[in-house]
């Protein structure tokens, strides 16, 4: 370093545009690496339909699409709990088939759990509420009070640990 300047090809990150008027892709004086910025990403909980959930430009403030997104997150949360407490594999079944079914159920459960987690990263209060309510309903539906199942029977998948 010499006089506050870096040498060796770095040039102090001068490759980034610092003047918002010089480039159509720059925002607040910082270039967004060629990506179009649609709005500020929330880092705290907020309420409203103006959320981006799982996909770019979706639901984009459309009330119907926002409700659909909430329904999808709710259903995924219910399914996670139901998959965690199912008994689809019959005792004494072929071990290879049982292992494949168990693996498929695990992949499905983990995939849904990651999708719900990514939806929650929108920090939208409605998404948070439907995810928690979906998990609660799924847990309730899979509890022994609603099922004619022995408490001692193991489930197909081990519980998800946090």
Buried (B, 14 or more C-beta within 10 A) or exposed (E): EEEEEEEEEEEEEEEEBEEEEEBEEBBEEEBBEEEEEEEEEBEEEEEEBBBBBBEEEBBBEEEEBBEBBBEBBBBBBBBBBBBBBBBBBEEEEEEEEBEEBBEEBBEBBBEBBEBBEEBBBBBBEBBBBBBEBBBEBBBEBBEEEEEEEEEEEEBBBEEEEE
